[in-house]
Amino acid sequence: MTNYQTSRYVDLRKMLEGRRLELTSEVHGKIRDVRTDKGKDREPLNLGESSEIDIQEDIELALIQMKAETLNKINEALKRLEEDSYGNCFECGEEINEARLRALLFAVRCKDCEEARELTEQQTLAEQRLDSSRRGGCVNINDLSIQDLNTRNRRNRNILL
């Protein structure tokens, strides 16, 4: 390893470990808060207040899940760092730009490969929507991504409110 590679390795490792420590603390704190709040006896004044409490709890749980997923990605990045494959694009094998890694510590693709993947994903989604409109608006739930389902749920919730 050259001095540059050693320095880069040390810097990125410190950043990954620092972010892991920060996220671990946040996740444990949020879980503790949710458990503490669940233990409290709260009697909502009305149905609307009950719905607000449910929505707030859903948001808290979603935040915990997102942070836990990010923590898993950081742990995977640390493993790749130890295996000397961290910072290499999964698609083309080229080294990922250091600025990209600093911005997104667990990046697994270079900018060009990530953009190509996102474009392919958007095209697939557009094709699914076109197929759906050709079937008269009926949607096969197996054709939808989690993001699509979440968007539809938000729209439906807004209609009900």
Secondary structure as UniProt FT lines:
FT   HELIX           3..39
FT   HELIX           47..82
FT   TURN            83..84
FT   TURN            86..87
FT   TURN            90..92
FT   HELIX           98..103
FT   TURN            105..106
FT   HELIX           111..134
FT   TURN            135..137
FT   HELIX           141..143
FT   HELIX           146..160
//
